[in-house]
Amino acid sequence: MKNALRKLIAYTLLSVMLIGMLSTTSLAAETRKESAIDTIVAHMTMDEKISQMIIPAVRSWNGTPVTDLDAAGGLSAVLKRHQYGGIILSGANITGNEQITRLVHSLQQNNAAAEGVSTHIPYLMPVDEEGGIVLRLSSGTRMNGNMALGATKNAAANAKKTGEVIGEELAAAGFNTDFAPVADVNNNPANPVIGTRSFSDDPNLVAKLASAYAKGLSKSGIVATFKHFPGHGDTGTDSHIGTPSVAKTYEEIASCELIPFKKAIEDGADLIMTAHITYPMIDEEVTFGDGVTKGFYPATMSKVMISDILRSRLGYNGVVVTDALEMEAIHSGGLVPGERDSVRYHVGIAEKVINAGVDILLLPLDLTDKKAASFYDSYIAGIASLVEQGSINVSRIDESVKRILMLKVKYGILDLSENKKDAENLGVKMQQAGAVIGSASHHDTEMAIAREAITLVKNDRGSLPLAKEQTRIVALGRRESDVKTIGYAIGRMKETGSLAPEAEVSVFYNCDTSDTKKPHYTAEMKRAIREADVVIGFSYAAGKSTLDLKDAQSVALHSAITDTHEGGGRFILVSENLPYDAAVYQAADAIVLAYLGAGLNIDPTERSGSAGASAFNANVIAAVETIFGQNKPKGHLPVNLPQAEAGEDGRLRYTGEVLYPRGYGLSF
């Protein structure tokens, strides 16, 4: 017994010693890294430091989309003029798997070839690849959208899987940063810009799933970006086209909007993106650029929101990046002195942003031609002048540059080791990208999650699942391009025996507004719908348009419901996007929620490899499978669905009453 006790004590002491040694070793390694970065920063010129804090876009060059750096004559030389912290690419830059891999590689190689720099620092290569309605890898895997993830029983596991799939595809193309996940709480049903990009209107669920998604990205070495701080979910304006304002106190946002960001920080978030939103009940009033107008800066420019709340109160010391500074909320706000498009105006914005505590200035202007290149020369010089004058402290610049370099070292983007790895062969990388991006296994994961997400909220008289003996079916989509996915999905029902081979299926679309004189609900549609046994109508809800009874989609669907019932048929509504339209079309016999309305123009059978598009919509396919009984509905609402009632102006409005509560979902 004594010997056993002695052994236990010895093992315990040895374990303590080993842990101590490992901790000491780890601390020493971190100290060495920090010292090396301090040395790099000390030798950088002010131009290099400021450039490291800027990420421009290169969507096009001289009017042509940038898909091949060698073909964009003069752009490579322009990029070498400054040591930019990164380059953001968009859909315009991406035409296929091998192409985008070559472009990302070329941009990094071009940067490494710049002459006369103190240190070659590789780019952050970010992209907006959220999945769902926001994606850039057109030949990749769309996945299901965040709200669909929130609707699944195994939401955290599915969020992590989604991050893994997206992370693997981004890494294969050479990207190292994803401007995702969205950590906004969608607590405003009329929100015009977040919607299904949010996991839920429950801040704790959003916190849990955003962190899980980020962990999935990190498995492939992709930097996750939690956005949009302090929260874009309770806004009625899109900051791309205006300046949203949230009339909440700090206590109110602390109990809701800040919860996902607080969780992200506790979990070690490395990158947070700001929102161009004002908070008049929290922030300090300022005088705008005309010297007269009083108001509030967007959070991106606010020292209260960034330094006081994000940095001090929430304890965040990672990198902060702005949302795009070209957005109207910043660009046209008259917030600082200077004409809208002048360098003076942009430099004034940069001063406020940097002094607020932000590290990276994202997309002040699209780098499209020599004029834009000259803008960046003057822009960087203008910020340097503010540093020289003392309007921006050198220490504030150094602090940001150090954070950026520490991030790049952590993710292996900047290699400080003496034995640096050889660059991967481009041919091998392109081959890997072709095998990984949009792979069959990734699409299988996407389809499995789609089937889990489909939510049934209404099923009067057991309308679903449909009996396969139905002989006359009409599908009513929104646009002509919808016919690809809807036609494919219903065709599959015949192939698999869920629908009789002799069944007559007609597919119409009702919201093609290219011809304003063309009726959106034609006599042909009306006749077919009145004669149908079943009509499946597809609705796309987005922001306030859902409540407009004069909207083309609204007119067509309400007319179709009436005509279906007068003809003795049943009407099944498929909510493609935001689920709030369930309140608008309560006359439908059954309502199925899919949570994703993008990608319906893509044939799911296309597997084009290195070129073309294959990012189809799995959710609507799963919804059709559910309608015909091939998939049992398992989803539950990730948001509260409010009731809708008509106001005196003839428009609908959401009431304070809940029609279907969060967590609700039927099965059969």
DRENRO-924240 format. One line per field, with one value per residue (C-alpha): x, y, z. Coordinates in pm, 1 decimal. Each point is the difference from the previous one (the first is absolute). Layout:
BEGIN
u [X  ...]
v [Y  ...]
w [Z  ...]
END
This chain:
BEGIN
u [0.0  285.5  183.0  -312.3  -38.2  365.4  -46.2  -313.7  181.8  297.4  -224.9  -186.1  323.6  130.6  -323.4  15.1  362.1  -79.6  -295.5  218.6  272.5  -250.6  -153.1  344.1  96.8  -324.9  41.0  358.3  -110.2  -269.8  250.7  239.1  -278.5  -103.4  359.4  47.4  -317.3  109.7  321.3  -191.0  -227.9  298.6  158.6  -315.5  -49.2  -314.9  -126.6  44.9  -172.8  -302.8  -20.0  -0.6  -318.7  -178.4  -178.9  -115.9  -208.7  100.9  -335.1  93.7  288.1  -70.1  -353.8  85.8  -52.3  330.7  14.5  361.5  263.5  222.5  -288.1  -70.8  276.1  153.5  -186.3  290.6  229.6  -261.8  -41.1  375.1  2.6  -134.9  29.9  -376.5  -119.1  -212.9  -220.1  -369.8  -141.0  -363.9  -221.7  123.0  348.8  -111.6  -92.3  117.4  200.9  334.0  -32.7  -52.8  281.5  234.9  -116.7  48.0  344.2  95.6  -102.2  211.6  297.2  -26.8  -1.1  306.8  184.0  -39.2  335.1  130.1  -223.0  132.2  -166.4  -212.3  -327.9  -253.2  -356.1  -304.0  -220.9  -357.3  -324.1  -368.9  -81.3  -281.3  -190.6  -369.3  -81.0  352.6  273.8  281.4  117.1  -261.9  131.5  15.0  -250.5  -264.6  -100.8  -332.4  14.0  22.8  -370.6  -39.6  276.4  -185.9  -307.2  174.3  -6.6  378.6  60.4  343.5  138.2  -144.6  142.9  342.7  -38.4  -93.3  310.9  206.9  -136.8  38.2  342.6  127.8  -115.7  145.8  331.9  14.8  -30.8  271.2  -216.7  97.6  -282.6  -378.8  -218.6  -237.9  -178.6  -282.1  -50.0  -300.9  -323.2  -288.6  -249.1  -162.8  -219.8  19.7  380.3  96.1  361.1  54.8  -302.1  95.2  368.2  -73.1  -29.9  -292.9  -170.5  124.3  335.5  118.1  -64.8  175.8  298.3  18.3  -29.0  230.1  274.1  -58.5  16.7  329.0  147.7  -83.7  184.3  303.3  48.9  127.3  201.1  -255.5  -31.3  -365.1  -152.3  -292.0  -223.4  -153.0  87.8  -194.0  -281.4  -192.4  -302.9  -241.0  24.9  -251.0  259.3  271.8  333.7  104.3  -253.9  -62.4  88.2  -191.6  -59.6  -82.0  -181.1  116.4  189.0  322.8  -189.8  -238.7  269.3  201.4  -296.8  -38.3  225.2  328.6  -49.6  138.5  301.9  66.5  -6.0  230.8  249.6  -7.5  73.3  302.2  -137.3  279.3  -195.7  -316.3  -167.6  -178.6  -343.8  -78.1  -285.0  -63.3  -100.3  -131.6  -95.9  353.7  239.2  118.9  -145.8  242.6  2.9  11.5  213.6  -198.4  82.1  -369.8  -187.9  -4.6  -30.8  171.2  278.0  -61.0  155.1  288.1  112.9  -101.0  254.8  -280.6  -110.7  346.2  245.9  -233.8  -244.2  173.5  352.6  -48.1  -336.6  8.9  377.2  72.7  359.6  -14.0  -18.3  -295.3  -86.0  -255.9  -285.9  63.6  67.7  -141.6  -350.7  -243.8  -32.7  361.8  69.8  -282.7  -71.4  171.0  150.6  328.9  116.4  57.0  -195.3  -148.9  260.9  298.2  316.3  -49.6  -335.3  136.4  305.7  -226.5  -204.2  321.4  108.5  -323.0  5.6  361.6  -38.7  -313.1  221.2  -51.7  296.2  -91.4  -161.8  -196.3  -67.8  15.4  -19.1  -0.5  341.8  -128.6  243.3  295.8  -221.5  -95.3  367.1  85.3  -276.6  169.0  336.6  -158.0  -215.6  296.4  204.4  -292.0  -26.8  379.5  -31.4  -254.9  248.8  274.2  -228.4  -92.8  -369.0  64.4  262.5  282.6  -67.9  -359.2  134.3  264.2  -260.2  -216.0  289.2  124.6  -345.5  -21.3  343.5  -69.0  -314.8  196.0  263.8  -261.8  -156.5  328.2  -58.3  319.7  278.5  259.1  191.5  354.9  -88.7  -291.7  -215.0  28.1  -300.5  -240.2  12.1  -276.0  -92.9  -49.0  -205.9  -225.9  -52.9  -90.4  -241.1  -178.6  -40.2  -113.5  -213.7  -354.6  89.5  -263.1  63.1  -53.4  -326.1  -107.7  55.6  -193.4  -292.4  -10.7  -19.2  -267.3  -219.6  41.4  -87.9  -332.6  -269.4  -373.4  -208.5  -345.8  -162.6  -377.8  -203.0  317.9  78.1  355.4  155.0  -161.4  -126.7  192.7  -327.6  -38.5  -51.8  -3.0  266.1  98.1  321.7  6.0  353.4  118.8  224.1  63.5  337.4  -178.8  -130.1  338.9  -1.8  -377.1  -30.5  294.9  -141.2  -348.4  151.2  193.7  -328.0  -114.6  330.5  -11.9  -366.2  -130.0  -207.9  -187.6  179.2  -319.9  -42.6  -25.3  234.2  -1.5  261.3  -70.5  174.3  -165.9  245.9  205.3  -25.0  220.2  -316.9  -215.2  -295.7  -10.9  -249.0  166.5  -300.0  -117.0  -322.4  194.7  125.9  -347.9  -153.6  267.4  -21.2  -380.0  26.5  282.4  -26.5  298.4  177.0  345.9  76.6  349.0  35.1  313.1  -27.3  256.5  -41.6  -298.7  -102.8  -166.4  -260.8  -88.0  -330.2  50.6  334.4  -5.2  79.9  -267.4  -267.5  86.0  12.8  -318.2  -178.8  136.1  -118.3  -352.6  -14.3  137.8  -268.6  -278.8  110.1  -7.9  376.4  253.1  263.1  345.6  222.8  376.3  170.3  335.8  171.4  -111.4  -267.7  -209.9  -213.4  -172.5  -205.7  -88.7  -134.0  -199.6  -268.0  237.2  -88.0  359.3  310.0  353.9  307.1  324.5  198.3  192.3  -107.5  333.5  145.5  -329.5  137.6  262.4  -61.3  95.0  128.0  269.3  346.9  213.4  329.5  242.2  -238.2  -361.0  -245.5  -125.7  -100.4  -362.4  -284.2  -25.3  -267.1  -275.1  74.2  -39.3  -325.0  -144.9  114.0  -185.0  -319.2  -3.0  89.7  358.5  124.2  -175.3  6.2  235.8  71.9  -122.6  -27.2  319.8  -199.6  -337.5  -243.3  -227.6  -356.6  -67.9  -303.7  -108.4  39.9  -209.6  241.3  -68.4  343.0  53.7  185.9  139.1  -180.4  145.5  -177.4  189.4  -162.7  254.9  250.7  370.0  49.4  -329.0  -10.2  -239.9  69.7  -201.9]
v [0.0  234.0  -84.8  74.9  333.0  87.5  -82.2  214.8  293.7  -49.6  -8.4  307.8  193.8  -108.7  110.7  338.8  42.2  -96.2  237.2  275.1  -71.5  3.4  325.3  157.3  -121.7  129.9  336.8  27.6  -77.9  267.6  249.5  -76.8  46.9  329.8  119.2  -95.0  187.6  304.9  -2.5  -19.3  288.7  209.4  -30.5  70.5  337.8  196.9  -72.0  -373.9  16.2  187.9  -220.0  -308.0  143.0  18.0  -270.2  117.3  -192.4  -68.8  -93.1  137.2  177.0  244.8  -132.4  -370.2  -240.8  -104.3  -377.3  -23.0  235.2  -26.7  109.8  310.9  211.0  236.7  -131.2  -212.9  303.9  211.9  -259.2  -5.9  374.2  -62.7  -281.4  -55.4  -216.9  -202.6  -10.6  -87.7  -187.6  -14.8  -201.5  202.1  -145.1  -362.9  -211.3  -346.6  -203.7  -12.4  360.9  143.5  -211.9  141.6  357.6  -20.9  -156.4  272.0  277.9  -142.4  -58.2  350.9  142.9  -208.6  141.7  364.7  179.0  238.9  -116.4  -48.6  -344.0  -200.8  -58.3  -231.4  116.4  -79.3  -140.1  43.3  -79.6  20.7  -370.8  -31.1  -270.4  29.2  323.3  143.1  -191.1  68.5  -348.2  -45.0  -346.8  -96.3  -126.4  254.9  -174.8  90.3  343.8  80.4  12.0  -348.5  -117.1  155.8  -202.0  -337.5  -220.8  -43.5  367.7  37.8  -310.4  115.7  350.8  -152.5  -228.4  302.7  184.2  -307.3  -31.1  369.6  10.3  -296.2  160.0  342.4  -149.8  -207.2  319.9  172.2  232.3  38.8  214.2  -21.6  297.8  -234.8  -103.0  250.3  53.6  230.9  -83.4  33.4  150.5  227.4  -194.1  293.1  5.8  59.5  -122.1  -273.4  -232.7  -362.9  95.8  -9.3  -326.7  110.8  275.4  -171.1  159.1  -305.7  -229.1  246.0  6.7  -379.1  -52.1  284.9  -140.3  -352.5  128.1  180.5  -318.1  -176.4  265.8  -18.2  -369.9  107.0  292.8  259.0  316.4  42.3  348.7  66.0  269.2  260.5  151.7  121.8  -173.9  58.9  -215.1  264.1  248.4  107.8  149.0  -165.6  169.5  -56.6  265.9  206.2  46.7  -225.0  118.4  -212.3  173.6  -227.5  53.7  -179.3  -223.7  -100.0  -94.5  -171.4  -230.2  -85.8  125.5  -19.0  -355.9  -174.8  232.4  -49.6  -377.5  32.2  203.5  -252.7  -271.8  191.9  185.3  132.3  233.3  206.9  217.1  323.4  120.3  343.8  54.1  289.9  -43.4  339.7  -127.2  -127.4  211.6  361.6  265.3  153.0  280.5  -122.1  122.1  314.4  136.4  42.0  -329.1  -199.6  -375.6  -326.0  -187.4  -357.7  -256.2  -43.6  355.4  9.4  -8.5  -77.4  -307.3  -133.6  108.7  33.6  -286.6  -254.7  45.8  102.6  -138.6  -321.9  -42.0  -55.7  46.2  -166.3  158.8  221.9  52.1  243.8  -102.5  138.0  373.4  47.7  -67.4  289.8  21.2  122.1  117.0  249.5  93.3  340.8  -118.0  188.9  302.4  -41.7  -82.3  -348.7  -152.8  207.9  -139.5  252.6  -154.7  -354.2  95.7  171.1  -321.1  -200.1  230.7  -58.7  -375.5  -47.6  218.7  -196.4  -307.9  -180.3  -177.0  -65.2  237.2  -221.9  118.8  379.5  -7.9  -268.4  -15.9  9.8  211.7  239.5  274.8  -224.3  -94.8  370.5  34.2  -265.4  176.8  323.0  -182.0  -171.5  320.1  191.3  -239.0  21.1  379.9  -33.4  -217.9  255.8  279.1  -199.1  -41.8  -375.4  -127.0  -214.7  -239.3  -44.8  -98.7  -232.1  -165.1  -89.7  -117.6  -222.7  -155.7  -67.5  -161.0  -208.6  -129.1  -86.1  -183.2  -193.8  -136.2  -65.7  275.8  175.0  -249.9  113.7  -327.6  -28.9  -305.6  133.0  -244.5  -11.8  138.0  -267.7  -82.9  193.3  -296.8  -219.3  270.7  40.1  -373.8  -13.2  291.6  -180.3  -308.1  179.9  297.0  -113.6  -362.9  -273.6  -56.3  369.3  -0.4  -309.5  188.7  296.4  -220.8  -181.4  329.6  130.2  -299.6  61.6  369.3  -21.1  123.4  -64.7  261.7  -67.1  -317.7  38.0  -318.1  -204.3  164.7  -131.8  -224.4  -2.1  -330.1  -114.5  -47.8  378.1  51.8  377.4  205.5  361.3  150.5  379.1  139.4  358.6  30.3  -194.4  -107.1  -172.0  -262.5  -176.6  -103.5  -34.7  -203.5  -217.4  -66.5  -93.1  -209.9  -192.4  -79.6  -182.3  -183.2  -120.6  -101.1  271.5  139.0  -201.2  -7.0  110.0  307.9  326.8  264.8  362.2  246.3  373.9  308.6  322.6  274.4  68.2  380.0  56.3  79.4  236.0  -35.6  -377.5  -122.8  -195.2  -226.5  -99.0  -153.3  -315.3  -29.2  63.1  -271.7  -259.0  77.7  -29.2  -344.0  -125.8  -249.6  161.1  332.5  47.9  371.9  130.0  322.4  206.4  229.3  275.6  293.0  230.8  -113.7  -302.3  230.5  176.0  -143.9  172.5  -171.1  -225.1  -310.6  78.3  60.0  -323.6  -222.0  134.6  -36.5  -352.6  -101.8  127.4  -168.8  -327.9  -18.8  103.3  -282.0  -248.4  -45.3  38.1  272.3  -73.4  299.4  -39.6  288.3  25.8  266.4  181.3  -206.3  303.7  -40.2  -288.1  271.1  162.9  -310.7  -159.6  -103.8  -265.3  -357.0  -86.1  212.6  -133.9  208.3  -42.1  309.9  48.2  164.2  29.9  -236.9  -114.4  76.5  -274.3  -351.9  -227.1  -264.2  231.8  -98.3  224.9  -44.3  283.9  235.5  104.3  4.0  -280.1  179.9  -110.8  20.1  -318.6  140.7  32.9  -350.3  -128.3  197.5  -168.6  -338.4  77.0  97.2  -337.0  -198.4  -91.6  199.6  39.9  357.0  22.4  371.9  243.7  376.5  185.9  325.8  111.2  56.6  296.1  37.7  238.9  221.9  259.5  365.6  295.0  58.4  -347.4  -129.9  -278.0  52.8  -237.9  8.8  -69.3  -337.0  -318.6  -221.5  -283.8  3.6  -72.6  -376.6  -82.4  -261.5  -271.9  -342.5  -274.7]
w [0.0  92.9  -325.8  -198.5  179.4  -65.9  -372.9  -16.4  160.3  -234.2  -307.8  118.3  56.9  -341.5  -169.0  170.7  -108.7  -361.7  -13.5  140.5  -253.9  -287.5  121.8  32.5  -348.6  -149.9  172.7  -121.1  -357.8  13.8  139.0  -286.7  -255.6  154.1  7.4  -366.3  -95.0  200.6  -201.9  -329.9  101.3  111.9  -345.6  -201.3  -163.6  80.9  -352.5  62.3  337.7  -128.8  -310.4  224.2  154.3  -337.2  -200.5  -344.5  -253.0  -359.6  -152.3  -341.0  -173.8  -282.4  -27.1  -19.3  292.8  156.7  -38.8  -119.3  145.9  -307.5  -223.0  213.0  -151.9  255.6  306.3  122.9  1.0  176.2  276.4  59.1  76.2  349.9  254.9  35.0  286.8  -237.0  -308.8  10.8  -297.3  -106.9  -230.9  -297.9  55.6  4.2  -302.7  105.6  247.3  -177.4  -115.9  347.7  142.3  -265.3  66.7  379.0  -53.6  -250.0  235.8  283.0  -233.2  -140.4  352.2  90.8  -302.7  106.2  17.5  263.2  286.1  351.6  33.1  -240.1  181.2  -169.1  -49.7  200.9  -277.3  123.2  -176.7  95.9  -0.4  255.1  -182.6  -81.1  -181.7  37.6  -177.1  -245.1  -105.2  -270.1  -83.3  366.4  253.9  95.3  323.2  159.7  158.1  368.1  80.1  -145.7  234.4  291.4  -99.4  33.1  308.1  -5.5  -68.3  161.9  -172.6  -333.0  42.2  61.2  -304.1  -208.5  115.6  -81.8  -354.6  -75.2  166.3  -203.0  -324.4  80.6  108.4  -319.4  -204.2  202.8  209.0  364.8  140.8  -11.6  79.5  184.1  217.6  35.9  373.6  -39.2  184.9  -247.5  243.0  -260.5  -248.4  -244.3  0.4  -366.1  6.9  264.4  -3.7  -65.5  33.4  375.3  189.6  214.4  198.1  317.6  92.9  190.8  -296.2  -231.7  238.2  11.9  -376.7  -103.9  222.8  -135.9  -357.4  77.4  145.9  -324.2  -202.1  227.9  -78.6  -342.2  135.5  -112.3  209.6  102.9  17.0  234.0  -146.9  20.9  339.2  199.8  -192.1  -323.9  78.3  129.9  -285.4  -261.7  -237.6  -204.9  77.9  -363.2  -101.3  315.9  365.0  241.1  355.0  304.0  287.6  281.1  322.9  83.1  241.5  -278.5  -252.4  276.8  61.2  -368.7  -282.7  191.7  129.4  -312.9  -9.6  369.7  -53.6  -301.6  202.7  284.2  -258.1  -133.3  -304.6  -223.0  -230.1  47.2  -264.6  84.4  -110.7  -144.6  248.3  237.9  366.0  116.4  348.2  62.9  -202.7  25.0  -228.5  -252.5  -256.3  -360.2  -286.4  -77.1  347.2  81.3  -13.2  323.0  10.1  79.6  -173.6  -111.8  237.0  -247.6  80.0  365.7  280.5  243.9  -194.8  -92.3  270.8  296.1  -60.1  -225.6  131.1  364.4  113.1  -201.9  29.7  -368.5  -110.3  -341.7  -343.7  -91.0  -366.4  -134.4  -219.7  -349.5  20.7  -351.2  136.8  -6.4  378.8  3.4  -350.6  -40.8  357.7  4.5  327.0  -34.3  -202.7  -372.6  -313.5  -24.3  -233.4  108.1  155.7  278.5  93.5  -3.1  206.0  252.6  30.1  46.2  282.3  193.9  -67.8  110.8  307.8  93.0  41.6  -333.1  -161.9  -364.0  -248.6  -237.8  -352.7  22.4  -380.3  -267.7  -166.3  -358.9  -204.3  13.6  142.8  290.5  41.6  29.7  256.8  216.2  -33.9  128.3  257.3  164.5  -14.6  154.0  294.4  43.7  16.8  280.8  188.5  -55.9  124.8  309.9  -92.7  7.0  244.9  -134.3  287.2  -125.7  -343.3  146.2  221.9  -300.7  -216.9  280.8  42.8  -374.5  -12.8  311.3  -173.3  -314.6  202.6  197.5  -318.8  -178.3  -253.9  112.4  70.4  254.7  7.4  -126.7  -207.3  -199.7  -193.8  -376.1  -183.7  -120.8  -368.8  -177.3  -216.9  304.7  172.4  -303.9  -18.1  369.5  -41.1  -280.5  219.2  317.1  -107.6  -70.9  67.6  15.2  372.7  72.9  -196.0  192.9  328.1  -137.8  -103.0  333.6  190.5  -239.4  79.1  373.8  -34.4  -185.0  237.5  -27.3  182.6  -144.9  -130.3  -8.4  -52.7  -41.8  -332.6  13.2  -102.5  -342.7  -130.9  -304.5  -191.3  -45.6  -373.5  -50.5  176.3  -56.4  137.5  14.4  25.8  10.0  -305.0  -317.9  142.5  293.0  -239.8  -1.8  365.1  39.8  -320.3  100.7  348.4  -121.1  -278.6  262.8  174.2  -312.6  -32.3  360.3  -8.0  233.3  -284.4  -260.6  -340.2  -175.7  224.5  -191.1  145.4  -117.0  121.3  -25.4  132.0  106.7  93.2  -312.7  -3.0  -307.9  -195.8  207.6  -238.7  38.2  264.6  278.4  46.6  -344.7  -123.5  -87.4  358.7  138.3  -217.1  85.0  372.5  8.9  -164.1  220.8  283.4  174.1  -44.0  149.4  28.1  73.5  198.3  51.1  302.6  48.7  236.7  -36.5  -350.5  158.2  149.4  -327.1  -121.9  -338.3  -58.4  -311.2  203.2  257.7  -264.6  -180.9  309.5  158.6  -334.7  -37.8  347.5  -75.3  -340.9  137.5  264.6  -237.9  -227.3  288.5  24.9  279.7  17.9  146.1  74.6  -4.9  177.5  -177.7  207.0  315.9  176.2  95.9  -313.6  180.0  170.5  -332.1  -176.7  279.1  -248.0  -135.6  96.9  93.8  52.0  -35.4  89.1  -196.6  117.2  -329.2  -325.1  -181.8  -258.3  -153.0  -348.0  31.9  -126.5  292.8  -240.0  -137.0  118.4  -211.6  187.8  -56.5  -183.2  20.6  285.9  220.5  321.2  -14.3  254.6  207.6  233.5  -260.6  -127.8  357.3  33.6  -310.0  132.7  322.3  -181.2  -177.2  311.4  -88.0  297.5  333.8  131.0  297.2  22.2  261.6  -16.2  98.0  24.3  129.1  -288.5  74.0  -115.9  -287.5  -41.2  -255.3  92.3  -118.5  -289.2  -138.7  94.8  246.0  324.3  257.1  332.9  340.8  7.6  -82.1  -263.5  16.7  288.8  -24.1  26.4  -173.2  -274.9  -114.7  -142.9  -164.2]
END
